[in-house]
């Protein structure tokens, strides 16, 4: 997140240098398995998928919520990304 911010033990604060604040690293594993069955004029595919297999919590910084000018503390707008998300499905191709 670009800006004049720095991380301190008590939160994120304004800084006189750019890009000192680095959010946590993003790491996600997804798994998917497909099985296709072929017929004369069509195909049936079964699949299973798991998003974020390691169930890590990641955040997306969407903007600046506010600044406390006397202390210099910055409040960032944060969204949480995908949790562990399993899914199964079927596709049919003609």
VMD Tcl script that builds the backbone (N, CA, C; Angstrom):
set m [mol new atoms 282]
animate dup $m
set s [atomselect $m all]
$s set {name element resname resid chain x y z} {
  {N N UNK 1 A 0.848 -1.168 0.000}
  {CA C UNK 1 A 0.000 0.000 0.000}
  {C C UNK 1 A 0.898 1.236 0.000}
  {N N UNK 2 A 0.828 2.003 -1.039}
  {CA C UNK 2 A 1.683 3.181 -1.163}
  {C C UNK 2 A 1.194 4.301 -0.265}
  {N N UNK 3 A 2.118 4.966 0.370}
  {CA C UNK 3 A 1.760 6.091 1.217}
  {C C UNK 3 A 2.877 6.429 2.176}
  {N N UNK 4 A 2.680 7.461 2.932}
  {CA C UNK 4 A 3.655 7.894 3.930}
  {C C UNK 4 A 3.232 7.344 5.290}
  {N N UNK 5 A 3.363 6.017 5.447}
  {CA C UNK 5 A 2.955 5.321 6.656}
  {C C UNK 5 A 4.126 4.516 7.209}
  {N N UNK 6 A 4.077 4.245 8.515}
  {CA C UNK 6 A 5.036 3.341 9.130}
  {C C UNK 6 A 4.315 2.541 10.209}
  {N N UNK 7 A 4.771 1.302 10.407}
  {CA C UNK 7 A 4.184 0.422 11.421}
  {C C UNK 7 A 4.912 0.622 12.740}
  {N N UNK 8 A 4.131 0.720 13.801}
  {CA C UNK 8 A 4.653 0.775 15.166}
  {C C UNK 8 A 3.900 -0.268 15.973}
  {N N UNK 9 A 4.400 -0.637 17.148}
  {CA C UNK 9 A 3.690 -1.649 17.944}
  {C C UNK 9 A 2.229 -1.287 18.252}
  {N N UNK 10 A 1.921 -0.004 18.319}
  {CA C UNK 10 A 0.560 0.405 18.657}
  {C C UNK 10 A -0.316 0.686 17.439}
  {N N UNK 11 A 0.198 0.459 16.211}
  {CA C UNK 11 A -0.610 0.658 15.008}
  {C C UNK 11 A 0.169 1.246 13.861}
  {N N UNK 12 A -0.552 1.828 12.919}
  {CA C UNK 12 A 0.038 2.446 11.723}
  {C C UNK 12 A -0.019 3.957 11.901}
  {N N UNK 13 A 1.117 4.621 11.606}
  {CA C UNK 13 A 1.220 6.065 11.822}
  {C C UNK 13 A 1.767 6.756 10.582}
  {N N UNK 14 A 1.543 8.065 10.505}
  {CA C UNK 14 A 2.124 8.871 9.430}
  {C C UNK 14 A 3.637 8.880 9.555}
  {N N UNK 15 A 4.315 8.980 8.429}
  {CA C UNK 15 A 5.770 8.976 8.398}
  {C C UNK 15 A 6.243 10.084 7.465}
  {N N UNK 16 A 7.512 10.448 7.576}
  {CA C UNK 16 A 8.068 11.427 6.646}
  {C C UNK 16 A 8.733 10.753 5.450}
  {N N UNK 17 A 8.769 9.400 5.441}
  {CA C UNK 17 A 9.306 8.640 4.315}
  {C C UNK 17 A 8.206 7.789 3.699}
  {N N UNK 18 A 8.266 7.623 2.390}
  {CA C UNK 18 A 7.248 6.872 1.665}
  {C C UNK 18 A 7.513 5.363 1.724}
  {N N UNK 19 A 6.442 4.579 1.800}
  {CA C UNK 19 A 6.453 3.119 1.683}
  {C C UNK 19 A 7.228 2.400 2.782}
  {N N UNK 20 A 7.223 2.905 3.995}
  {CA C UNK 20 A 7.833 2.176 5.112}
  {C C UNK 20 A 6.907 1.088 5.641}
  {N N UNK 21 A 5.602 1.244 5.440}
  {CA C UNK 21 A 4.628 0.270 5.935}
  {C C UNK 21 A 4.426 -0.834 4.909}
  {N N UNK 22 A 4.651 -2.069 5.341}
  {CA C UNK 22 A 4.445 -3.229 4.488}
  {C C UNK 22 A 3.453 -4.171 5.159}
  {N N UNK 23 A 2.271 -4.350 4.574}
  {CA C UNK 23 A 1.322 -5.317 5.131}
  {C C UNK 23 A 1.904 -6.735 5.065}
  {N N UNK 24 A 1.264 -7.659 5.763}
  {CA C UNK 24 A 1.746 -9.043 5.803}
  {C C UNK 24 A 1.784 -9.649 4.397}
  {N N UNK 25 A 2.645 -10.643 4.229}
  {CA C UNK 25 A 2.793 -11.308 2.936}
  {C C UNK 25 A 1.523 -12.092 2.602}
  {N N UNK 26 A 1.202 -12.163 1.315}
  {CA C UNK 26 A 0.027 -12.893 0.843}
  {C C UNK 26 A 0.476 -14.251 0.343}
  {N N UNK 27 A -0.135 -15.306 0.860}
  {CA C UNK 27 A 0.198 -16.661 0.430}
  {C C UNK 27 A -1.063 -17.503 0.504}
  {N N UNK 28 A -1.436 -18.122 -0.616}
  {CA C UNK 28 A -2.663 -18.924 -0.644}
  {C C UNK 28 A -2.451 -20.134 -1.540}
  {N N UNK 29 A -2.898 -21.297 -1.090}
  {CA C UNK 29 A -2.874 -22.514 -1.896}
  {C C UNK 29 A -4.299 -22.886 -2.257}
  {N N UNK 30 A -4.509 -23.218 -3.526}
  {CA C UNK 30 A -5.794 -23.722 -4.000}
  {C C UNK 30 A -5.562 -25.111 -4.598}
  {N N UNK 31 A -6.519 -26.004 -4.396}
  {CA C UNK 31 A -6.457 -27.342 -4.987}
  {C C UNK 31 A -7.706 -27.580 -5.813}
  {N N UNK 32 A -7.538 -28.282 -6.946}
  {CA C UNK 32 A -8.681 -28.605 -7.798}
  {C C UNK 32 A -8.441 -29.965 -8.439}
  {N N UNK 33 A -9.498 -30.770 -8.522}
  {CA C UNK 33 A -9.440 -32.076 -9.192}
  {C C UNK 33 A -10.620 -32.174 -10.152}
  {N N UNK 34 A -10.360 -32.660 -11.363}
  {CA C UNK 34 A -11.398 -32.856 -12.384}
  {C C UNK 34 A -11.406 -34.312 -12.817}
  {N N UNK 35 A -12.573 -34.812 -13.160}
  {CA C UNK 35 A -12.696 -36.121 -13.794}
  {C C UNK 35 A -13.704 -35.976 -14.920}
  {N N UNK 36 A -13.264 -36.241 -16.146}
  {CA C UNK 36 A -14.128 -36.092 -17.317}
  {C C UNK 36 A -14.571 -37.458 -17.818}
  {N N UNK 37 A -15.838 -37.549 -18.200}
  {CA C UNK 37 A -16.416 -38.752 -18.795}
  {C C UNK 37 A -16.864 -38.384 -20.202}
  {N N UNK 38 A -16.287 -39.060 -21.206}
  {CA C UNK 38 A -16.582 -38.746 -22.606}
  {C C UNK 38 A -17.648 -39.691 -23.140}
  {N N UNK 39 A -18.644 -39.132 -23.812}
  {CA C UNK 39 A -19.707 -39.900 -24.447}
  {C C UNK 39 A -19.689 -39.566 -25.931}
  {N N UNK 40 A -20.576 -40.172 -26.720}
  {CA C UNK 40 A -20.552 -39.992 -28.177}
  {C C UNK 40 A -20.625 -38.521 -28.600}
  {N N UNK 41 A -21.576 -37.776 -28.070}
  {CA C UNK 41 A -21.732 -36.391 -28.527}
  {C C UNK 41 A -21.688 -35.369 -27.391}
  {N N UNK 42 A -21.263 -35.777 -26.200}
  {CA C UNK 42 A -21.192 -34.851 -25.075}
  {C C UNK 42 A -20.164 -35.304 -24.054}
  {N N UNK 43 A -19.849 -34.402 -23.132}
  {CA C UNK 43 A -18.850 -34.687 -22.090}
  {C C UNK 43 A -19.390 -34.222 -20.740}
  {N N UNK 44 A -19.193 -35.055 -19.723}
  {CA C UNK 44 A -19.584 -34.746 -18.357}
  {C C UNK 44 A -18.307 -34.612 -17.528}
  {N N UNK 45 A -18.178 -33.508 -16.806}
  {CA C UNK 45 A -16.996 -33.293 -15.973}
  {C C UNK 45 A -17.433 -33.049 -14.534}
  {N N UNK 46 A -16.860 -33.809 -13.611}
  {CA C UNK 46 A -17.078 -33.618 -12.181}
  {C C UNK 46 A -15.828 -32.950 -11.623}
  {N N UNK 47 A -16.000 -32.025 -10.693}
  {CA C UNK 47 A -14.823 -31.378 -10.110}
  {C C UNK 47 A -15.049 -31.072 -8.635}
  {N N UNK 48 A -13.952 -31.007 -7.940}
  {CA C UNK 48 A -13.929 -30.571 -6.548}
  {C C UNK 48 A -12.794 -29.574 -6.392}
  {N N UNK 49 A -13.025 -28.550 -5.575}
  {CA C UNK 49 A -12.030 -27.494 -5.429}
  {C C UNK 49 A -12.031 -26.997 -3.987}
  {N N UNK 50 A -10.847 -26.663 -3.498}
  {CA C UNK 50 A -10.723 -26.033 -2.189}
  {C C UNK 50 A -9.861 -24.787 -2.367}
  {N N UNK 51 A -10.427 -23.637 -2.016}
  {CA C UNK 51 A -9.704 -22.366 -2.073}
  {C C UNK 51 A -9.152 -22.070 -0.690}
  {N N UNK 52 A -7.902 -21.612 -0.619}
  {CA C UNK 52 A -7.228 -21.261 0.626}
  {C C UNK 52 A -7.113 -22.479 1.549}
  {N N UNK 53 A -6.492 -23.527 1.038}
  {CA C UNK 53 A -6.339 -24.790 1.767}
  {C C UNK 53 A -5.699 -24.581 3.140}
  {N N UNK 54 A -4.760 -23.674 3.258}
  {CA C UNK 54 A -4.063 -23.450 4.529}
  {C C UNK 54 A -4.871 -22.584 5.494}
  {N N UNK 55 A -6.027 -22.095 5.058}
  {CA C UNK 55 A -6.947 -21.298 5.878}
  {C C UNK 55 A -6.263 -20.084 6.510}
  {N N UNK 56 A -5.470 -19.386 5.713}
  {CA C UNK 56 A -4.810 -18.171 6.199}
  {C C UNK 56 A -5.734 -16.974 6.060}
  {N N UNK 57 A -5.635 -16.051 6.985}
  {CA C UNK 57 A -6.435 -14.830 6.934}
  {C C UNK 57 A -5.626 -13.746 6.234}
  {N N UNK 58 A -6.179 -13.229 5.152}
  {CA C UNK 58 A -5.528 -12.169 4.387}
  {C C UNK 58 A -6.429 -10.951 4.344}
  {N N UNK 59 A -5.799 -9.793 4.213}
  {CA C UNK 59 A -6.550 -8.543 4.181}
  {C C UNK 59 A -6.225 -7.765 2.918}
  {N N UNK 60 A -7.202 -6.994 2.475}
  {CA C UNK 60 A -7.032 -6.091 1.346}
  {C C UNK 60 A -7.300 -4.689 1.866}
  {N N UNK 61 A -6.344 -3.809 1.649}
  {CA C UNK 61 A -6.471 -2.433 2.109}
  {C C UNK 61 A -7.133 -1.617 1.003}
  {N N UNK 62 A -8.319 -1.096 1.298}
  {CA C UNK 62 A -9.119 -0.441 0.261}
  {C C UNK 62 A -9.057 1.075 0.311}
  {N N UNK 63 A -8.516 1.619 1.386}
  {CA C UNK 63 A -8.440 3.075 1.445}
  {C C UNK 63 A -8.099 3.558 2.838}
  {N N UNK 64 A -8.137 4.846 2.979}
  {CA C UNK 64 A -7.830 5.499 4.242}
  {C C UNK 64 A -9.141 5.864 4.930}
  {N N UNK 65 A -9.337 5.355 6.130}
  {CA C UNK 65 A -10.567 5.620 6.883}
  {C C UNK 65 A -10.480 6.942 7.642}
  {N N UNK 66 A -9.274 7.288 8.103}
  {CA C UNK 66 A -9.119 8.531 8.833}
  {C C UNK 66 A -7.743 8.656 9.435}
  {N N UNK 67 A -7.445 9.847 9.936}
  {CA C UNK 67 A -6.156 10.135 10.560}
  {C C UNK 67 A -6.416 10.920 11.842}
  {N N UNK 68 A -5.778 10.512 12.920}
  {CA C UNK 68 A -5.806 11.275 14.163}
  {C C UNK 68 A -4.619 12.230 14.099}
  {N N UNK 69 A -4.864 13.487 13.784}
  {CA C UNK 69 A -3.769 14.442 13.547}
  {C C UNK 69 A -2.880 14.683 14.764}
  {N N UNK 70 A -3.404 14.806 15.988}
  {CA C UNK 70 A -2.501 15.026 17.120}
  {C C UNK 70 A -1.501 13.881 17.331}
  {N N UNK 71 A -1.940 12.621 17.146}
  {CA C UNK 71 A -1.031 11.485 17.368}
  {C C UNK 71 A -0.369 11.013 16.076}
  {N N UNK 72 A -0.971 11.315 14.927}
  {CA C UNK 72 A -0.442 10.845 13.650}
  {C C UNK 72 A -0.878 9.434 13.316}
  {N N UNK 73 A -1.777 8.847 14.103}
  {CA C UNK 73 A -2.228 7.484 13.850}
  {C C UNK 73 A -3.161 7.459 12.649}
  {N N UNK 74 A -2.963 6.433 11.800}
  {CA C UNK 74 A -3.721 6.272 10.566}
  {C C UNK 74 A -4.671 5.088 10.741}
  {N N UNK 75 A -5.905 5.240 10.285}
  {CA C UNK 75 A -6.893 4.162 10.320}
  {C C UNK 75 A -7.189 3.754 8.886}
  {N N UNK 76 A -6.803 2.519 8.542}
  {CA C UNK 76 A -6.950 2.024 7.175}
  {C C UNK 76 A -8.228 1.215 7.038}
  {N N UNK 77 A -8.875 1.337 5.884}
  {CA C UNK 77 A -10.061 0.554 5.550}
  {C C UNK 77 A -9.600 -0.824 5.086}
  {N N UNK 78 A -10.111 -1.867 5.722}
  {CA C UNK 78 A -9.616 -3.224 5.469}
  {C C UNK 78 A -10.777 -4.167 5.166}
  {N N UNK 79 A -10.620 -5.016 4.143}
  {CA C UNK 79 A -11.543 -6.114 3.851}
  {C C UNK 79 A -10.818 -7.427 4.078}
  {N N UNK 80 A -11.530 -8.440 4.548}
  {CA C UNK 80 A -10.956 -9.779 4.704}
  {C C UNK 80 A -11.241 -10.572 3.438}
  {N N UNK 81 A -10.238 -11.293 2.937}
  {CA C UNK 81 A -10.384 -12.070 1.713}
  {C C UNK 81 A -10.866 -13.484 2.017}
  {N N UNK 82 A -10.907 -14.354 1.006}
  {CA C UNK 82 A -11.482 -15.693 1.111}
  {C C UNK 82 A -10.980 -16.491 2.300}
  {N N UNK 83 A -11.907 -17.096 3.051}
  {CA C UNK 83 A -11.517 -18.091 4.043}
  {C C UNK 83 A -11.363 -19.435 3.330}
  {N N UNK 84 A -11.218 -20.501 4.068}
  {CA C UNK 84 A -11.225 -21.852 3.503}
  {C C UNK 84 A -12.576 -22.043 2.821}
  {N N UNK 85 A -12.573 -22.365 1.517}
  {CA C UNK 85 A -13.816 -22.411 0.758}
  {C C UNK 85 A -13.846 -23.641 -0.150}
  {N N UNK 86 A -14.500 -24.736 0.273}
  {CA C UNK 86 A -14.615 -25.914 -0.588}
  {C C UNK 86 A -15.813 -25.782 -1.532}
  {N N UNK 87 A -15.717 -26.417 -2.700}
  {CA C UNK 87 A -16.846 -26.445 -3.632}
  {C C UNK 87 A -16.759 -27.696 -4.497}
  {N N UNK 88 A -17.916 -28.142 -4.967}
  {CA C UNK 88 A -17.979 -29.264 -5.908}
  {C C UNK 88 A -18.912 -28.849 -7.023}
  {N N UNK 89 A -18.771 -29.504 -8.185}
  {CA C UNK 89 A -19.638 -29.127 -9.287}
  {C C UNK 89 A -19.616 -30.105 -10.433}
  {N N UNK 90 A -20.495 -29.840 -11.375}
  {CA C UNK 90 A -20.657 -30.670 -12.570}
  {C C UNK 90 A -20.770 -29.727 -13.760}
  {N N UNK 91 A -20.090 -30.063 -14.857}
  {CA C UNK 91 A -20.303 -29.341 -16.107}
  {C C UNK 91 A -20.648 -30.335 -17.210}
  {N N UNK 92 A -21.473 -29.902 -18.135}
  {CA C UNK 92 A -21.873 -30.721 -19.267}
  {C C UNK 92 A -21.581 -29.940 -20.533}
  {N N UNK 93 A -20.833 -30.545 -21.452}
  {CA C UNK 93 A -20.514 -29.921 -22.742}
  {C C UNK 93 A -21.158 -30.727 -23.851}
  {N N UNK 94 A -21.868 -30.022 -24.760}
  {CA C UNK 94 A -22.493 -30.700 -25.901}
  {C C UNK 94 A -21.741 -30.389 -27.157}
}
mol reanalyze $m
mol bondsrecalc $m
mol representation Tube
mol addrep $m
